[in-house]
């Protein structure tokens, strides 16, 4: 059942795809965030492939690393994100070790709070229901990230972006 749910999660995310490549360096954080998250909450993109999908995930990780506030963990968080990206490049987005590195970076961002997959996504009856719940949850996270970015809360924005990536990488059982 876990494999079926994981496959459904991947298909759901892919069905909402529309990422158009890496941004130019002069683009601001909001534009980068919107472009990277478009594939999660935007219209279907028939040209989606692994490279585009992974590129969007890497963009979210790059933004999170860049806006992480200066504190005692900033270098370590960036290091863990870079290691996770390398592991994903070498293997896949669902590399357990990469997820562990990102989970620890999340804990460093949240003063030790462990990432937990949303409970509401663990409870579903049909694949269509899961797909609907994932889309709704992702839209809420993207809006929350945009709101915290607009409010100037870069720490919260970085945490939410890492949460989005971890949610995608973490298998859903049902």
KAQUIBEL-V262637 format. One record per residue. SS is DSSP state (~ for helix, > for strand, _ for the rest). PSI is psi in degrees with one decimal (* if undefined). OMEGA is omega in radians with two decimals (NA if undefined). Layout:
# KAQUIBEL-V262637
SS	PSI	OMEGA
SS	PSI	OMEGA
This chain:
# KAQUIBEL-V262637
_	-36.9	3.14
~	-41.4	-3.14
~	-41.6	3.12
~	-42.6	3.13
~	-39.9	3.11
~	-44.2	3.10
~	-39.6	3.12
~	-40.5	3.10
~	-45.0	3.13
~	-45.5	3.14
~	-38.0	3.13
~	-48.4	-3.14
~	-41.6	3.14
~	-32.5	-3.11
~	-15.1	3.11
_	33.8	-3.00
_	143.5	3.01
_	71.6	-3.13
_	133.4	-3.00
_	29.8	3.03
_	-177.3	-3.07
_	142.7	-3.13
_	159.3	3.03
_	150.1	-3.08
_	-28.3	-3.07
_	-9.5	-3.14
_	145.9	3.14
_	170.2	-3.06
~	-40.2	-3.13
~	-45.0	3.12
~	-41.3	3.12
~	-44.5	-3.14
~	-45.4	3.13
~	-43.7	-3.13
~	-43.7	-3.10
~	-34.4	-3.10
~	-9.9	-3.14
~	-38.3	-3.12
~	-21.1	-3.13
~	-30.7	-3.04
~	0.2	-3.09
_	-170.8	-3.13
_	162.1	-3.13
_	138.3	3.08
_	111.3	-3.10
_	-15.0	-3.11
_	9.7	-3.14
_	135.6	3.02
_	176.6	-3.09
~	-41.8	-3.11
~	-45.6	3.14
~	-44.2	-3.12
~	-48.7	3.12
~	-36.8	3.09
~	-39.9	3.11
~	-41.4	3.11
~	-44.2	3.11
~	-36.9	3.11
~	-43.1	3.10
~	-41.4	3.11
~	-39.5	3.11
~	-41.6	3.12
~	-46.6	-3.14
~	-44.0	3.13
~	-40.3	-3.09
~	-34.1	-3.06
~	1.0	3.06
_	125.7	-3.10
_	153.3	3.07
_	120.8	3.03
_	-174.6	-3.07
_	-18.2	-3.08
_	-4.9	-3.01
~	-49.3	-3.14
~	-41.2	-3.13
~	-40.0	3.10
~	-46.9	3.12
~	-42.5	3.12
~	-46.9	-3.12
~	-38.4	3.09
~	-43.4	3.12
~	-42.1	3.11
~	-43.9	3.13
~	-43.4	3.12
~	-43.2	3.12
~	-42.7	3.12
~	-39.1	3.11
~	-42.7	3.11
~	-42.2	-3.09
~	-28.5	-3.04
_	-91.8	3.13
_	171.6	3.12
_	-20.5	-3.08
_	25.2	3.09
_	123.1	-3.10
~	-40.2	-3.13
~	-40.9	3.10
~	-42.8	3.11
~	-36.8	3.10
~	-43.2	3.11
~	-44.9	-3.14
~	-34.9	3.09
~	-40.3	3.12
~	-38.4	3.07
~	-39.9	3.10
~	-43.7	3.12
~	-36.4	3.11
~	-32.7	3.12
~	-24.2	-3.00
_	22.2	-3.14
_	42.2	3.03
_	-1.0	3.12
_	126.3	-3.11
_	141.2	3.05
_	130.3	3.06
_	130.2	3.07
_	146.6	-3.12
_	130.6	-3.12
~	-36.5	-3.10
~	-19.5	3.09
~	-10.9	3.11
_	-15.5	-3.08
_	107.8	3.10
_	158.8	-3.11
_	-43.2	-3.09
_	160.5	3.06
~	-36.8	3.12
~	-38.6	3.10
~	-42.2	3.10
~	-44.3	3.13
~	-43.8	3.13
~	-42.9	3.14
~	-40.8	3.14
~	-45.7	3.14
~	-46.0	3.14
~	-44.4	-3.12
~	-42.8	-3.14
~	-41.7	3.09
~	-42.4	3.13
~	-41.2	3.11
~	-43.0	3.13
~	-45.8	3.12
~	-38.6	3.10
~	-41.5	3.11
~	-43.7	3.12
~	-39.6	3.12
~	-44.0	-3.14
~	-33.2	3.08
~	-44.4	3.12
~	-31.7	3.13
_	-3.1	3.13
_	16.0	-3.13
_	80.9	-3.07
~	-32.1	3.12
~	-45.7	3.13
~	-40.4	3.13
~	-46.1	3.13
~	-42.1	3.13
~	-44.2	-3.12
~	-40.8	3.12
~	-41.3	3.09
~	-36.0	3.08
~	-41.9	3.11
~	-47.9	-3.13
~	-45.2	3.14
~	-36.9	3.12
~	-39.8	3.12
~	-38.9	-3.07
~	-19.3	-3.03
_	125.6	3.13
_	143.5	3.10
_	127.9	3.05
_	153.4	-3.10
_	*	NA
